[in-house]
Amino acid sequence: MLNQLNSNVLVLNRFYQPVHVTTVRRAFTLLVGGAARAMDRQFQLFDYPSWAALAADYGDDTVRTPTRTLRVPRIIVLGAFDRIPRGRIRFSRYNIYARDNNTCQYCRKVFDRTQLNLDHVIPRSKGGRTTWENVVCCCIPCNLRKGGRTPAEAGMLLPHQPMRPKWSPLFRLPRNVRFEEWRPFLDPVDASYWNTELLTD
């Protein structure tokens, strides 16, 4: 039970955008206090009394109290919070790989991180700087092929100009889908379905 109380719950703001990952223990505190509602697998929202009244037939995904067994909510929605926290995104090898989805920006193939390198689009020998806008994820063969040349000089094209990412903290790990219920809110295509503004008549 202790491990279950410390397992993960996705926190959405009131616009259904992911803002945080918390523990089951903290999620229940927010539910009981009325600051959040639980979301089930059919995307229905429940306050604490209605969530507690649901049948707890979710196998191991439950917690027991002295008087009842409760389903573990894997997603909660905050009632008043509408911001996405923005913090400084560390300029690191890890985050460059995450921004580029572990994909070589020249041959477009996905690699294990141990087979990737960083490349200066404009080489340092030609005045290129080590910035978000000039460093890309690159496989070792492409890095050797490009050498100290620009992509144009090497006959290698970038799919797009590299940029500083604008993730919320949760999006730093696009493969961090711990539970199937999270997928619609973490996958960019599914998330756009939920977050696109609808036209009014």
C-alpha positions in Angstrom: 0.0 0.0 0.0 2.9 2.4 0.8 4.3 1.9 -2.7 0.8 2.6 -4.2 0.4 5.8 -2.2 3.8 7.0 -3.6 3.0 6.0 -7.2 2.4 8.7 -9.9 -0.7 10.7 -10.8 -0.8 13.2 -13.7 -2.0 16.7 -12.7 -3.8 18.8 -15.3 -4.7 22.4 -15.1 -8.4 23.4 -15.7 -7.7 23.6 -19.4 -6.6 19.9 -19.4 -3.0 20.7 -19.9 -0.4 18.7 -18.0 1.4 20.7 -15.4 2.9 18.3 -12.9 3.2 14.7 -11.7 2.4 14.1 -8.1 1.9 11.1 -5.8 -1.4 9.3 -5.1 -1.2 10.5 -1.5 -1.0 14.1 -2.6 -3.7 13.6 -5.2 -6.1 12.3 -2.5 -5.3 15.3 -0.4 -6.3 17.6 -3.2 -9.4 15.6 -3.9 -10.6 15.6 -0.3 -9.9 19.3 0.0 -11.9 20.1 -3.1 -9.0 21.6 -5.0 -9.1 18.9 -7.7 -11.4 16.4 -9.4 -10.5 12.8 -10.4 -10.7 11.8 -14.1 -11.7 8.2 -15.0 -10.8 6.3 -18.2 -13.9 7.7 -20.0 -12.7 11.3 -19.2 -15.5 11.9 -16.7 -14.7 14.1 -13.7 -15.6 13.2 -10.1 -15.3 15.1 -6.8 -14.1 13.1 -3.8 -17.5 11.8 -2.6 -18.5 10.6 -6.1 -15.0 9.1 -6.7 -15.1 7.2 -3.4 -18.6 5.9 -4.3 -17.3 4.2 -7.4 -16.8 0.4 -7.3 -13.2 -0.4 -6.6 -12.8 -3.1 -9.2 -9.4 -2.0 -10.6 -7.4 -4.9 -9.3 -4.1 -3.7 -7.8 -4.8 -0.1 -8.7 -6.5 0.6 -5.4 -5.7 1.7 -1.9 -7.4 0.5 1.3 -8.4 2.6 4.2 -9.8 1.2 7.5 -13.3 1.6 6.1 -13.2 1.2 2.3 -11.2 0.4 -0.8 -10.7 3.3 -3.2 -9.7 3.4 -6.8 -6.4 5.2 -7.5 -7.0 8.2 -9.8 -4.3 8.3 -12.4 -5.3 11.8 -13.5 -6.6 14.7 -11.5 -7.8 18.1 -12.8 -7.1 21.2 -10.7 -10.1 23.4 -10.2 -8.6 26.9 -10.3 -5.1 26.5 -11.8 -4.9 27.6 -15.4 -1.1 28.3 -15.9 1.6 26.1 -17.2 4.7 26.5 -15.1 7.6 27.9 -17.1 11.1 27.4 -15.8 14.5 27.8 -17.2 15.2 24.8 -19.5 18.7 23.6 -18.9 20.9 23.7 -22.0 22.2 20.1 -21.7 23.0 17.1 -23.8 20.0 15.3 -22.3 17.6 18.1 -23.2 18.9 18.5 -26.7 18.4 14.8 -27.3 14.9 15.2 -25.8 14.1 18.2 -28.1 15.3 16.3 -31.1 13.5 13.0 -30.0 16.8 11.0 -30.1 16.7 11.5 -33.9 19.7 12.4 -36.0 18.8 15.7 -37.6 20.7 14.8 -40.8 19.7 11.3 -41.6 16.4 11.4 -39.6 17.0 8.0 -38.0 16.2 7.3 -34.3 19.2 6.0 -32.3 19.9 4.9 -28.8 21.5 7.9 -26.9 24.9 6.0 -26.7 25.0 6.2 -30.5 24.3 10.0 -30.7 26.5 13.0 -30.6 26.0 16.8 -30.7 26.8 18.8 -33.9 27.4 22.5 -34.3 25.3 23.5 -37.4 27.7 26.3 -38.1 31.1 24.8 -36.9 32.9 26.5 -34.1 35.9 26.9 -36.5 33.6 29.2 -38.6 32.3 31.2 -35.6 29.4 29.0 -34.6 28.3 29.3 -31.0 27.2 26.6 -28.6 23.5 27.6 -28.3 20.1 26.0 -28.7 19.9 27.6 -32.1 23.2 26.1 -33.4 23.4 22.6 -31.8 21.6 19.5 -33.0 21.4 15.8 -32.2 23.4 13.9 -34.7 24.5 10.3 -35.2 28.2 9.6 -35.2 28.5 8.6 -39.0 26.7 11.9 -40.0 28.8 13.9 -37.6 32.0 12.5 -39.2 30.6 13.0 -42.7 29.7 16.6 -42.0 33.1 17.3 -40.3 34.0 21.0 -40.0 31.6 22.1 -42.8 28.2 23.8 -42.7 25.2 21.6 -43.8 25.1 23.3 -47.1 28.8 22.7 -47.7 28.4 19.0 -46.8 25.2 18.6 -48.9 23.2 17.7 -45.7 19.8 19.3 -45.0 18.3 20.0 -41.6 14.5 19.3 -41.3 14.0 22.7 -39.5 16.0 25.4 -37.8 16.9 24.3 -34.2 15.3 26.4 -31.5 15.1 26.8 -27.8 12.3 24.4 -26.7 9.2 25.8 -25.0 8.2 22.7 -23.0 6.3 22.6 -19.8 8.5 20.5 -17.4 6.5 17.3 -18.1 7.1 17.4 -21.8 10.9 17.1 -21.4 10.4 13.3 -21.5 8.0 12.6 -24.4 8.3 8.8 -23.7 7.4 9.2 -20.1 3.9 7.7 -20.5 3.6 5.8 -17.2 -0.1 4.9 -17.5 -2.3 4.5 -20.6 -4.7 7.1 -19.2 -2.0 9.7 -19.5 -1.4 9.2 -23.3 -4.1 11.6 -24.6 -2.6 14.4 -22.6 1.1 13.7 -23.3 1.0 12.8 -27.0 1.1 16.0 -29.0 -1.5 14.9 -31.5 -3.9 13.7 -28.9 -3.2 16.7 -26.7 -4.1 19.0 -29.6 -7.5 17.3 -29.8 -8.2 18.1 -26.2 -6.8 21.6 -26.1 -7.8 23.1 -29.5 -10.3 25.9 -29.0 -13.7 25.0 -30.5 -15.5 27.4 -32.8 -18.8 28.8 -31.4 -22.0 29.1 -33.5 
